[in-house]
Amino acid sequence: MKNTSINLGQIDYVTIKLGTNLLTPHIETPSDYFFQLAEQIRALRVAHKKVLIVSSGAVGMGKQIVASRNVLNQNKTVTIRQKTALASIGQTTLMNTYNQAFSRYGLIPAQILISKHDLLNRQHFNTLKDTLTQLLEWDIIPIINENDAVATDELKFGDNDTLAGFIASIFDHSLLLLLTTVDAFYLKNRPVRIIRHFRESYLKYAGVSSAGGSGGMKSKLIAGKKMMISGQSMNISDGKNPQIISRLVAGELLGTWFLPQSGKTNARRRWLIHNRESLGEITVDAGAEKALVSRRASLLIFGITSVKGNFTKNQIVDIFNTENVRIGKGIVQLSAEEINQFLRETADKESLEIKYHGKEVIHADTLVVLQ
């Protein structure tokens, strides 16, 4: 029975992120946990929901597999070299576990290993989206993980909470469920059930990742903020009992809900919101800030006071106000050199207005406000 009136609206896609510490206790052949998970996913499919899974656990499972060989000193920090090797060992076991459990319920999993570049590069991103769309049309369940076995530090997301948010943002009408070993986000020792307006102060109450995990509450809160700005919903809950999935999709007041700040956001803006890559900075005056934040207008060249970086046309930059607070980001239509040339102009104001009248540096369709 529901104990809340939360209305999630139309949900067509459900992305489920499963944390390392949630999965590694269930490495055995597969345990009942994976069968219950498969049963929940089948129920979502019967309800015409398309399901994607972002699964941690490869490194944790790899550790358990090699433990019996005494080749890994459990008292020492795992090196990058060891971690990539453990991931390659554990990923095979992880996918075999999914396959065995899912086959009982007529489900077919597909392994997708990706790096940060696959999401930050627009062309790679579109290819990934096409692949996922095709799998879902065939009623296949994508099992997505970062490619820890080969990814360098430069190509890594670092945590699957960030990755899960990016995956959920690919599709309209998405719900993201971050299932972990904690039951909610706690603020001053009290669980927060609904967040409708994100406060940056929340981050100071976020703990670090627990043993074995790479994210922690801070990465989950940041993912929640991005989902809210994207016009999509997210939940953090204790996933030790997989049956919580159907209850969350029904909108029960469990865990912590992040509810959208605004209506639907287009796909390109969602990609920008979740994209952490920025190749420069633009600072704007108070008038431009008001136009961007209040009216969601395009950024005109006359509102710019300074630039940093050596970015070129069609690259992503951050937008700051005069108090050095980041207020947004977008794709520029002019290079840093072209903007600096305008800022260096010595012609009279009337000539400048004729030359640069209506000159958009970032169009509204490729600009997101992060306030």
ZAMARZA-190351 format. One record per atom (N, C-alpha, C): atom name; x negated, y negated, z negated. Coordinates in steps of 0.05 Angstrom, whole numbers, m for minus. Layout:
  torza      c1      c2      c3
     CA       X       Y       Z
...
***
This chain:
  torza      c1      c2      c3
      N     m17      24       0
     CA       0       0       0
      C     m18     m25       0
      N     m10     m45      16
     CA     m25     m69      17
      C     m21     m85      m9
      N     m42     m99     m17
     CA     m40    m117     m39
      C     m48    m145     m32
      N     m45    m151      m6
     CA     m53    m178       3
      C     m36    m185      28
      N     m35    m211      33
     CA     m21    m219      57
      C     m40    m229      79
      N     m65    m220      77
     CA     m85    m228      98
      C     m75    m219     125
      N     m75    m238     143
     CA     m67    m232     171
      C     m92    m234     188
      N    m101    m212     198
     CA    m126    m211     214
      C    m120    m218     244
      N     m95    m221     250
     CA     m88    m227     278
      C     m92    m203     296
      N     m96    m208     321
     CA    m100    m186     340
      C    m129    m175     338
      N    m132    m150     331
     CA    m158    m137     330
      C    m159    m115     350
      N    m176    m118     370
     CA    m180     m97     391
      C    m205     m81     387
      N    m226     m94     375
     CA    m252     m81     371
      C    m259     m82     342
      N    m270     m59     332
     CA    m279     m57     305
      C    m308     m48     305
      N    m326     m65     295
     CA    m354     m58     293
      C    m360     m52     264
      N    m371     m28     260
     CA    m376     m18     233
      C    m406     m15     229
      N    m417     m30     210
     CA    m445     m28     203
      C    m448     m12     178
      N    m465       9     180
     CA    m470      27     158
      C    m499      24     148
      N    m502      17     122
     CA    m528      11     111
      C    m545      36     106
      N    m571      31     104
     CA    m590      53      99
      C    m584      68      73
      N    m580      54      51
     CA    m575      67      26
      C    m548      81      24
      N    m531      74      43
     CA    m505      88      45
      C    m508     115      58
      N    m526     117      78
     CA    m527     141      95
      C    m548     161      86
      N    m571     152      76
     CA    m593     171      71
      C    m586     192      50
      N    m568     188      31
     CA    m561     210      13
      C    m546     233      27
      N    m537     228      52
     CA    m520     248      66
      C    m534     260      90
      N    m561     263      87
     CA    m576     274     109
      C    m570     304     115
      N    m560     318      95
     CA    m556     346      97
      C    m535     352     119
      N    m541     363     138
     CA    m529     379     160
      C    m500     377     170
      N    m486     361     176
     CA    m481     335     163
      C    m464     339     138
      N    m464     321     120
     CA    m448     323      96
      C    m419     315     101
      N    m403     318      81
     CA    m374     312      83
      C    m370     282      89
      N    m390     265      82
     CA    m387     237      87
      C    m384     231     117
      N    m400     244     133
     CA    m399     239     162
      C    m373     250     174
      N    m363     272     163
     CA    m337     282     173
      C    m315     263     166
      N    m315     252     142
     CA    m295     232     135
      C    m297     207     152
      N    m321     199     158
     CA    m326     176     176
      C    m314     182     203
      N    m319     205     214
     CA    m309     212     240
      C    m278     213     240
      N    m267     222     218
     CA    m237     223     216
      C    m226     195     217
      N    m239     176     203
     CA    m230     148     203
      C    m232     136     231
      N    m254     142     245
     CA    m257     131     272
      C    m236     142     291
      N    m230     168     288
     CA    m209     179     305
      C    m182     166     300
      N    m177     159     275
     CA    m152     145     268
      C    m151     118     281
      N    m174     104     282
     CA    m175      78     295
      C    m170      81     325
      N    m182     101     337
     CA    m178     106     365
      C    m149     112     372
      N    m136     127     354
     CA    m107     133     358
      C     m91     107     357
      N    m100      88     341
     CA     m87      62     338
      C     m96      43     360
      N    m110      53     380
     CA    m119      38     404
      C    m139      16     397
      N    m156      22     377
     CA    m178       4     371
      C    m204      16     384
      N    m220      m2     395
     CA    m246       7     406
      C    m267       3     384
      N    m282      25     379
     CA    m300      25     356
      C    m329      26     364
      N    m345       9     351
     CA    m374      10     355
      C    m387      13     327
      N    m409      28     326
     CA    m423      32     301
      C    m451      21     303
      N    m459       5     284
     CA    m487      m3     281
      C    m497      12     257
      N    m516      30     262
     CA    m524      49     241
      C    m553      46     233
      N    m557      40     207
     CA    m583      42     196
      C    m589      71     188
      N    m611      75     175
     CA    m615     102     164
      C    m637     118     177
      N    m647     110     201
     CA    m667     126     214
      C    m693     128     198
      N    m703     106     188
     CA    m728     106     172
      C    m724     121     146
      N    m701     117     133
     CA    m695     131     108
      C    m694     161     112
      N    m681     169     133
     CA    m679     198     139
      C    m707     209     146
      N    m722     193     160
     CA    m750     202     167
      C    m766     207     142
      N    m763     189     122
     CA    m778     192      97
      C    m771     218      83
      N    m745     225      83
     CA    m736     249      70
      C    m747     274      84
      N    m748     272     111
     CA    m757     296     126
      C    m786     302     121
      N    m803     281     120
     CA    m832     285     117
      C    m840     288      88
      N    m822     283      69
     CA    m828     284      41
      C    m839     312      33
      N    m828     333      44
     CA    m836     360      37
      C    m864     366      46
      N    m874     351      65
     CA    m901     356      76
      C    m923     341      61
      N    m915     324      42
     CA    m934     308      26
      C    m954     292      43
      N    m944     282      65
     CA    m961     265      83
      C    m957     236      77
      N    m938     229      61
     CA    m932     201      55
      C    m933     196      25
      N    m950     177      18
     CA    m952     169     m10
      C    m928     153     m18
      N    m910     165     m35
     CA    m885     152     m42
      C    m889     127     m60
      N    m913     124     m71
     CA    m919     102     m89
      C    m931      78     m74
      N    m936      80     m48
     CA    m947      58     m33
      C    m927      47     m13
      N    m931      22      m7
     CA    m913       9      13
      C    m918      22      40
      N    m896      27      54
     CA    m898      39      80
      C    m909      19     100
      N    m929      26     115
     CA    m941       8     135
      C    m923       7     160
      N    m928     m13     177
     CA    m913     m16     202
      C    m917       9     219
      N    m941      19     220
     CA    m947      43     236
      C    m931      67     226
      N    m930      70     199
     CA    m915      92     188
      C    m885      89     192
      N    m876      64     189
     CA    m847      59     192
      C    m837      66     220
      N    m853      58     241
     CA    m844      65     268
      C    m844      95     273
      N    m864     109     261
     CA    m864     138     264
      C    m841     151     249
      N    m835     141     225
     CA    m812     151     210
      C    m786     147     225
      N    m783     124     238
     CA    m759     118     253
      C    m755     138     276
      N    m777     145     290
     CA    m775     164     312
      C    m766     191     302
      N    m776     199     278
     CA    m768     225     267
      C    m739     224     257
      N    m732     203     243
     CA    m705     202     231
      C    m683     197     251
      N    m689     183     273
     CA    m668     176     293
      C    m656     201     305
      N    m673     221     310
     CA    m664     247     321
      C    m644     261     302
      N    m652     262     277
     CA    m635     274     257
      C    m609     259     254
      N    m611     232     254
     CA    m588     215     250
      C    m567     220     272
      N    m576     220     297
     CA    m558     224     320
      C    m547     252     320
      N    m563     272     313
     CA    m553     299     312
      C    m531     302     291
      N    m534     287     268
     CA    m514     288     247
      C    m488     275     257
      N    m490     252     270
     CA    m466     240     282
      C    m453     259     302
      N    m468     271     319
     CA    m457     288     340
      C    m442     312     328
      N    m454     325     308
     CA    m441     348     295
      C    m414     340     282
      N    m415     318     267
     CA    m391     309     253
      C    m369     300     273
      N    m377     284     293
     CA    m357     273     312
      C    m345     295     329
      N    m360     315     336
     CA    m349     336     354
      C    m326     350     341
      N    m325     352     315
     CA    m302     365     301
      C    m276     350     308
      N    m277     324     313
     CA    m253     308     318
      C    m251     299     347
      N    m265     312     364
     CA    m263     306     393
      C    m276     280     401
      N    m294     270     385
     CA    m308     245     391
      C    m335     249     402
      N    m344     232     420
     CA    m370     234     432
      C    m386     209     426
      N    m409     212     412
     CA    m426     188     407
      C    m446     184     429
      N    m455     159     432
     CA    m476     152     451
      C    m496     135     437
      N    m521     142     439
     CA    m543     128     425
      C    m551     103     442
      N    m552      80     428
     CA    m561      55     441
      C    m583      43     423
      N    m608      43     432
     CA    m630      31     417
      C    m638       5     431
      N    m638     m17     416
     CA    m643     m43     429
      C    m663     m59     413
      N    m675     m79     426
     CA    m693     m98     412
      C    m680    m125     413
      N    m692    m144     399
     CA    m682    m171     398
      C    m680    m183     426
      N    m699    m177     443
     CA    m700    m189     470
      C    m675    m181     486
      N    m664    m157     480
     CA    m640    m148     495
      C    m616    m165     489
      N    m616    m179     467
     CA    m593    m196     460
      C    m599    m226     465
      N    m624    m234     461
     CA    m630    m262     464
      C    m633    m270     494
      N    m641    m252     511
     CA    m643    m257     539
      C    m616    m253     552
      N    m606    m274     565
     CA    m578    m273     575
      C    m573    m251     595
      N    m592    m246     612
     CA    m589    m225     632
      C    m588    m197     619
      N    m606    m193     600
     CA    m606    m167     586
      C    m581    m164     570
      N    m572    m186     558
     CA    m547    m186     542
      C    m523    m177     559
      N    m521    m188     583
     CA    m499    m181     600
      C    m500    m152     609
      N    m525    m142     613
     CA    m528    m113     620
      C    m519     m96     597
      N    m526    m103     572
     CA    m518     m89     548
      C    m488     m89     546
      N    m476    m113     550
     CA    m447    m115     548
      C    m433     m97     568
      N    m443     m96     593
     CA    m432     m78     613
      C    m433     m49     605
      N    m456     m41     594
     CA    m460     m14     585
      C    m440      m6     563
      N    m438     m24     543
     CA    m420     m19     521
      C    m391     m18     530
      N    m384     m36     548
     CA    m357     m37     559
      C    m350     m11     573
      N    m369      m1     589
     CA    m364      25     603
      C    m361      48     584
      N    m378      49     564
     CA    m376      71     544
      C    m349      70     530
      N    m340      46     522
     CA    m314      44     508
      C    m291      51     527
      N    m293      44     553
     CA    m272      51     572
      C    m270      82     575
      N    m293      95     571
     CA    m294     124     573
      C    m286     137     546
      N    m280     121     526
     CA    m273     131     499
      C    m297     143     485
      N    m321     133     491
     CA    m345     142     477
      C    m351     122     455
      N    m362     132     433
     CA    m369     115     410
      C    m398     107     411
      N    m405      82     416
     CA    m433      73     416
      C    m444      74     387
      N    m467      86     383
     CA    m482      86     358
      C    m507      69     363
      N    m507      45     352
     CA    m527      25     358
      C    m547      21     335
      N    m572      19     342
     CA    m593      15     322
      C    m615      m1     335
      N    m631     m15     319
     CA    m654     m29     329
      C    m675      m8     336
      N    m690     m13     357
     CA    m710       7     366
      C    m735       4     350
      N    m733      14     325
     CA    m756      11     306
      C    m781      26     315
      N    m778      46     331
     CA    m801      63     339
      C    m821      48     356
      N    m811      28     372
     CA    m829      14     390
      C    m829     m16     387
      N    m810     m28     373
     CA    m807     m57     372
      C    m830     m69     355
      N    m842     m90     365
     CA    m862    m105     350
      C    m847    m125     333
      N    m862    m138     315
     CA    m850    m158     297
      C    m836    m180     313
      N    m848    m187     336
     CA    m837    m209     352
      C    m810    m201     365
      N    m806    m175     368
     CA    m782    m165     382
      C    m762    m153     363
      N    m766    m156     337
     CA    m748    m144     317
      C    m728    m164     306
      N    m704    m155     300
     CA    m685    m171     285
      C    m692    m171     256
      N    m701    m148     246
     CA    m709    m147     218
      C    m688    m135     200
      N    m663    m137     208
     CA    m641    m125     192
      C    m617    m120     210
      N    m602     m99     203
     CA    m579     m92     220
      C    m554    m108     215
      N    m554    m125     194
     CA    m532    m143     190
      C    m531    m164     212
      N    m554    m175     218
     CA    m557    m194     240
      C    m549    m181     266
      N    m560    m157     271
     CA    m554    m142     295
      C    m524    m136     298
      N    m511    m128     276
     CA    m483    m121     276
      C    m466    m146     283
      N    m473    m169     272
     CA    m459    m194     279
      C    m461    m200     308
      N    m485    m196     320
     CA    m488    m201     348
      C    m471    m182     365
      N    m471    m157     357
     CA    m455    m137     372
      C    m426    m143     371
      N    m416    m150     347
     CA    m387    m157     344
      C    m380    m181     360
      N    m399    m199     364
     CA    m393    m224     379
      C    m390    m220     409
      N    m398    m197     418
     CA    m397    m191     447
      C    m368    m191     457
      N    m349    m182     441
     CA    m322    m178     450
      C    m302    m196     436
      N    m281    m203     450
     CA    m259    m219     438
      C    m244    m201     418
      N    m230    m214     399
     CA    m213    m201     380
      C    m228    m179     365
      N    m252    m186     354
     CA    m268    m167     340
      C    m267    m171     310
      N    m269    m148     296
     CA    m271    m148     267
      C    m297    m134     260
      N    m313    m146     243
     CA    m339    m134     234
      C    m336    m125     205
      N    m343    m100     200
     CA    m343     m88     173
      C    m372     m81     166
      N    m382     m95     146
     CA    m409     m88     135
      C    m405     m70     111
      N    m410     m44     115
     CA    m406     m25      93
      C    m433     m20      80
      N    m434     m23      54
     CA    m459     m21      39
      C    m454      m7      13
      N    m472     m10      m7
     CA    m469       4     m32
      C    m459     m15     m54
      N    m453     m40     m47
     CA    m441     m59     m66
      C    m413     m65     m58
      N    m396     m72     m77
     CA    m367     m74     m71
      C    m358    m102     m62
      N    m376    m122     m63
     CA    m368    m149     m55
      C    m392    m168     m59
      N    m389    m193     m50
     CA    m408    m214     m56
      C    m399    m226     m83
      N    m419    m228    m101
     CA    m413    m238    m128
      C    m424    m267    m131
      N    m407    m284    m142
     CA    m415    m312    m147
      C    m412    m316    m178
      N    m434    m320    m191
     CA    m434    m323    m220
      C    m420    m299    m234
      N    m428    m275    m224
     CA    m419    m249    m236
      C    m390    m243    m231
      N    m377    m258    m213
     CA    m349    m252    m206
      C    m347    m247    m176
      N    m332    m226    m168
     CA    m330    m221    m139
      C    m314    m243    m124
      N    m324    m250    m101
     CA    m309    m269     m84
      C    m293    m253     m64
      N    m267    m256     m64
     CA    m250    m240     m47
      C    m246    m252     m19
      N    m244    m278     m17
     CA    m239    m291       8
      C    m256    m316      11
      N    m270    m318      33
     CA    m285    m342      40
      C    m274    m354      65
      N    m262    m378      63
     CA    m251    m392      86
      C    m269    m416      94
      N    m284    m426      75
     CA    m303    m448      81
      C    m330    m441      69
      N    m349    m436      86
     CA    m375    m426      77
      C    m391    m449      64
      N    m403    m444      42
     CA    m420    m463      28
      C    m449    m453      28
      N    m467    m470      36
     CA    m495    m462      36
      C    m505    m454       9
      N    m493    m464     m12
     CA    m501    m457     m40
      C    m497    m427     m46
      N    m479    m414     m30
     CA    m475    m385     m34
      C    m501    m370     m31
      N    m519    m379     m14
     CA    m543    m364      m8
      C    m561    m361     m32
      N    m561    m380     m50
     CA    m578    m377     m74
      C    m569    m356     m93
      N    m544    m346     m90
     CA    m534    m325    m107
      C    m538    m297     m94
      N    m549    m297     m70
     CA    m553    m272     m55
      C    m578    m258     m64
      N    m575    m233     m71
     CA    m598    m217     m79
      C    m614    m207     m55
      N    m638    m198     m61
     CA    m655    m186     m40
      C    m646    m158     m34
      N    m657    m146     m12
     CA    m648    m120      m4
      C    m657     m99     m25
      N    m640     m79     m28
     CA    m647     m58     m47
      C    m666     m38     m34
      N    m676     m19     m50
     CA    m697      m1     m40
      C    m687      14     m15
      N    m704      13       5
     CA    m698      27      30
      C    m684      10      51
      N    m670     m11      42
     CA    m656     m28      61
      C    m674     m51      71
      N    m665     m64      92
     CA    m681     m86     103
      C    m665    m113     103
      N    m640    m112      95
     CA    m624    m136      96
      C    m620    m149      69
      N    m600    m140      54
     CA    m593    m153      29
      C    m569    m171      33
      N    m560    m183      11
     CA    m535    m199      12
      C    m539    m224      28
      N    m563    m236      28
     CA    m567    m261      42
      C    m562    m257      72
      N    m572    m235      84
     CA    m568    m231     112
      C    m539    m226     118
      N    m524    m214      99
     CA    m496    m209     103
      C    m480    m235     102
      N    m488    m253      84
     CA    m474    m279      82
      C    m479    m295     108
      N    m503    m295     118
     CA    m509    m310     143
      C    m493    m298     166
      N    m491    m272     167
     CA    m475    m259     188
      C    m446    m268     185
      N    m436    m269     160
     CA    m408    m278     155
      C    m403    m306     164
      N    m422    m324     159
     CA    m420    m352     167
      C    m418    m354     198
      N    m434    m339     212
     CA    m434    m339     241
      C    m408    m328     252
      N    m398    m307     239
     CA    m372    m296     248
      C    m350    m316     245
      N    m350    m331     222
     CA    m329    m351     217
      C    m330    m373     238
      N    m354    m383     244
     CA    m357    m404     264
      C    m348    m394     291
      N    m352    m368     296
     CA    m345    m356     322
      C    m315    m351     325
      N    m300    m356     303
     CA    m271    m351     304
      C    m264    m322     300
      N    m282    m307     287
     CA    m277    m278     282
      C    m279    m272     252
      N    m269    m249     244
     CA    m268    m241     216
      C    m289    m220     209
      N    m297    m220     184
     CA    m317    m201     174
      C    m311    m194     145
      N    m320    m169     137
     CA    m316    m160     110
      C    m341    m146     100
      N    m348    m151      75
     CA    m369    m136      61
      C    m355    m119      40
      N    m360     m93      41
     CA    m347     m75      22
      C    m365     m51      16
      N    m358     m38      m6
     CA    m370     m13     m14
      C    m361       9       5
      N    m379      21      19
     CA    m371      42      39
      C    m377      70      30
      N    m381      74       4
     CA    m387     102      m5
      C    m364     121       1
      N    m340     110       3
     CA    m316     126      11
      C    m308     116      38
      N    m312     131      60
     CA    m305     122      87
      C    m276     115      91
      N    m258     125      74
     CA    m230     119      77
      C    m223      90      73
      N    m243      75      63
     CA    m238      46      60
      C    m235      32      88
      N    m245      45     109
     CA    m244      33     135
      C    m216      26     144
      N    m198      46     143
     CA    m171      41     151
      C    m157      21     134
      N    m164      20     108
     CA    m152       0      90
      C    m161     m28      97
      N    m186     m31     105
     CA    m196     m57     113
      C    m184     m67     139
      N    m182     m49     158
     CA    m170     m56     184
      C    m140     m64     180
      N    m128     m53     159
     CA    m100     m61     153
      C     m99     m87     138
      N    m122     m99     130
     CA    m122    m125     117
      C    m120    m125      87
      N    m127    m102      74
     CA    m125    m102      45
      C    m147    m120      32
      N    m140    m130       9
     CA    m158    m148      m5
      C    m179    m132     m20
      N    m199    m122      m5
     CA    m221    m107     m16
      C    m247    m120      m8
      N    m267    m118     m25
     CA    m293    m130     m18
      C    m291    m160     m16
      N    m306    m171       3
     CA    m306    m200       8
      C    m299    m205      37
      N    m278    m220      42
     CA    m269    m227      69
      C    m280    m254      77
      N    m290    m256     102
     CA    m298    m281     114
      C    m278    m286     137
      N    m262    m306     134
     CA    m240    m312     153
      C    m247    m336     170
      N    m239    m336     196
     CA    m247    m356     215
      C    m241    m384     207
      N    m259    m402     213
     CA    m255    m431     208
      C    m238    m443     230
      N    m238    m431     253
     CA    m224    m443     276
      C    m213    m421     293
      N    m201    m429     316
     CA    m190    m410     334
      C    m210    m396     351
      N    m201    m383     372
     CA    m218    m367     389
      C    m241    m384     401
      N    m265    m372     402
     CA    m288    m385     414
      C    m297    m368     438
      N    m305    m382     460
     CA    m311    m367     484
      C    m337    m351     480
      N    m342    m332     499
     CA    m363    m312     496
      C    m391    m326     496
      N    m395    m346     513
     CA    m421    m359     514
      C    m427    m374     488
      N    m407    m387     476
     CA    m411    m400     451
      C    m418    m380     429
      N    m404    m357     429
     CA    m410    m337     408
      C    m438    m327     411
      N    m447    m324     436
     CA    m475    m316     441
      C    m494    m336     430
      N    m488    m362     433
     CA    m505    m383     423
      C    m506    m383     392
      N    m483    m379     380
     CA    m481    m379     350
      C    m498    m358     338
      N    m498    m334     350
     CA    m514    m312     339
      C    m542    m311     349
      N    m549    m328     368
     CA    m576    m328     380
      C    m594    m345     362
      N    m616    m333     352
     CA    m634    m348     334
      C    m656    m362     349
      N    m658    m356     374
     CA    m681    m368     390
      C    m676    m397     395
      N    m695    m414     388
     CA    m694    m442     394
      C    m722    m452     402
      N    m723    m467     424
     CA    m749    m475     435
      C    m754    m504     432
      N    m738    m518     416
     CA    m742    m546     411
      C    m721    m558     394
      N    m724    m584     388
     CA    m705    m598     371
      C    m698    m625     384
      N    m673    m633     380
     CA    m663    m659     388
      C    m651    m672     364
      N    m659    m697     359
     CA    m646    m712     337
      C    m627    m733     349
      N    m603    m735     337
     CA    m583    m753     348
      C    m576    m774     328
      N    m565    m797     337
     CA    m557    m818     319
      C    m529    m812     307
      N    m520    m830     290
     CA    m495    m826     275
      C    m471    m824     294
      N    m471    m841     315
     CA    m449    m841     334
      C    m447    m815     349
      N    m469    m804     358
     CA    m469    m779     372
      C    m461    m756     353
      N    m471    m757     328
     CA    m464    m737     309
      C    m434    m736     305
      N    m421    m759     302
     CA    m392    m760     298
      C    m378    m748     322
      N    m387    m755     346
     CA    m374    m745     371
      C    m377    m714     373
      N    m400    m703     365
     CA    m404    m675     366
      C    m387    m660     345
      N    m388    m670     320
     CA    m375    m655     298
      C    m345    m659     299
      N    m336    m683     303
     CA    m307    m689     302
      C    m292    m682     327
      N    m304    m688     350
     CA    m290    m685     375
      C    m300    m662     392
      N    m322    m649     383
     CA    m334    m627     398
      C    m340    m636     427
      N    m351    m660     429
     CA    m357    m672     454
      C    m384    m662     465
      N    m390    m669     490
     CA    m416    m663     501
      C    m436    m682     489
      N    m462    m675     489
     CA    m483    m692     480
      C    m494    m709     503
      N    m490    m735     501
     CA    m500    m754     522
      C    m528    m763     515
      N    m542    m771     535
     CA    m570    m779     530
      C    m573    m804     513
      N    m553    m821     513
     CA    m555    m846     497
      C    m553    m841     467
      N    m544    m817     459
     CA    m542    m811     431
      C    m567    m799     419
      N    m588    m795     436
     CA    m612    m781     426
      C    m633    m802     417
      N    m645    m796     394
     CA    m666    m814     383
      C    m694    m803     386
      N    m696    m776     386
     CA    m723    m764     389
      C    m720    m734     396
      N    m742    m723     407
     CA    m743    m694     413
      C    m769    m682     403
      N    m768    m656     398
     CA    m792    m641     391
      C    m794    m616     408
      N    m818    m608     415
     CA    m821    m584     431
      C    m825    m591     460
      N    m831    m570     476
     CA    m836    m573     504
      C    m816    m556     520
      N    m790    m558     513
     CA    m770    m542     526
      C    m764    m552     554
      N    m753    m533     570
     CA    m745    m540     597
      C    m715    m537     601
      N    m705    m543     624
     CA    m677    m541     630
      C    m668    m512     625
      N    m643    m509     615
     CA    m630    m484     610
      C    m641    m468     586
      N    m656    m481     569
     CA    m666    m468     545
      C    m650    m478     521
      N    m651    m462     499
     CA    m635    m468     475
      C    m651    m486     456
      N    m638    m507     446
     CA    m651    m525     426
      C    m632    m529     403
      N    m643    m536     380
     CA    m628    m544     356
      C    m623    m573     357
      N    m600    m581     345
     CA    m592    m609     343
      C    m592    m618     314
      N    m606    m639     308
     CA    m608    m649     280
      C    m597    m678     279
      N    m587    m685     255
     CA    m578    m713     251
      C    m602    m729     240
      N    m598    m754     234
     CA    m619    m771     225
      C    m630    m764     198
      N    m614    m747     183
     CA    m623    m739     156
      C    m637    m711     158
      N    m643    m703     182
     CA    m658    m678     187
      C    m641    m653     179
      N    m615    m655     181
     CA    m597    m633     176
      C    m589    m621     203
      N    m592    m595     207
     CA    m584    m583     232
      C    m554    m582     234
      N    m543    m594     255
     CA    m514    m595     259
      C    m504    m578     282
      N    m522    m568     299
     CA    m513    m552     321
      C    m536    m542     338
      N    m529    m530     360
     CA    m549    m520     380
      C    m535    m518     407
      N    m551    m517     428
     CA    m539    m516     454
      C    m560    m511     476
      N    m550    m508     500
     CA    m567    m504     524
      C    m571    m531     538
      N    m595    m540     541
     CA    m601    m566     552
      C    m600    m566     583
      N    m591    m589     594
     CA    m591    m592     623
      C    m614    m610     632
      N    m630    m620     613
     CA    m653    m636     618
      C    m677    m625     602
      N    m701    m628     612
     CA    m724    m619     598
      C    m732    m640     577
      N    m750    m632     559
     CA    m760    m650     539
      C    m774    m674     552
      N    m789    m669     573
     CA    m803    m690     587
      C    m784    m710     599
      N    m762    m701     610
     CA    m742    m719     622
      C    m729    m736     600
      N    m723    m724     578
     CA    m711    m740     556
      C    m731    m760     545
      N    m756    m751     541
     CA    m776    m770     531
      C    m781    m793     551
      N    m778    m787     576
     CA    m781    m808     596
      C    m760    m830     592
      N    m735    m820     587
     CA    m713    m839     581
      C    m719    m855     556
      N    m729    m842     535
     CA    m735    m856     510
      C    m757    m876     513
      N    m775    m872     533
     CA    m797    m891     537
      C    m790    m914     556
      N    m766    m912     568
     CA    m758    m933     588
      C    m760    m961     575
      N    m769    m980     590
     CA    m771   m1007     581
      C    m752   m1026     596
      N    m736   m1015     614
     CA    m718   m1032     629
      C    m696   m1043     611
      N    m682   m1063     620
     CA    m661   m1075     603
      C    m638   m1055     600
      N    m621   m1060     580
     CA    m600   m1041     573
      C    m580   m1037     596
      N    m574   m1059     611
     CA    m555   m1056     633
      C    m566   m1037     654
      N    m591   m1039     660
     CA    m603   m1021     680
      C    m603    m992     671
      N    m608    m988     645
     CA    m608    m961     634
      C    m580    m949     636
      N    m560    m965     629
     CA    m533    m954     630
      C    m524    m947     658
      N    m534    m961     678
     CA    m527    m954     706
      C    m542    m929     713
      N    m567    m927     706
     CA    m584    m904     714
      C    m575    m878     700
      N    m568    m880     674
     CA    m562    m856     659
      C    m533    m854     651
      N    m515    m868     664
     CA    m487    m868     657
      C    m476    m839     657
      N    m464    m831     635
     CA    m451    m805     634
      C    m470    m781     635
      N    m496    m786     631
     CA    m515    m764     633
      C    m513    m746     610
      N    m505    m721     615
     CA    m502    m701     594
      C    m527    m685     590
      N    m536    m684     566
     CA    m560    m668     559
      C    m551    m640     553
      N    m529    m637     538
     CA    m516    m611     532
      C    m486    m614     536
      N    m476    m597     554
     CA    m447    m597     559
      C    m432    m584     536
      N    m408    m593     531
     CA    m392    m583     509
      C    m388    m553     510
      N    m387    m542     534
     CA    m382    m513     537
      C    m406    m496     529
      N    m429    m509     527
     CA    m453    m494     520
      C    m466    m506     494
      N    m448    m517     477
     CA    m457    m529     452
      C    m440    m519     429
      N    m453    m512     407
     CA    m438    m503     384
      C    m445    m520     360
      N    m425    m527     344
     CA    m429    m543     319
      C    m430    m523     296
      N    m451    m525     280
     CA    m455    m505     259
      C    m448    m516     231
      N    m430    m536     230
     CA    m421    m548     205
      C    m395    m535     196
***
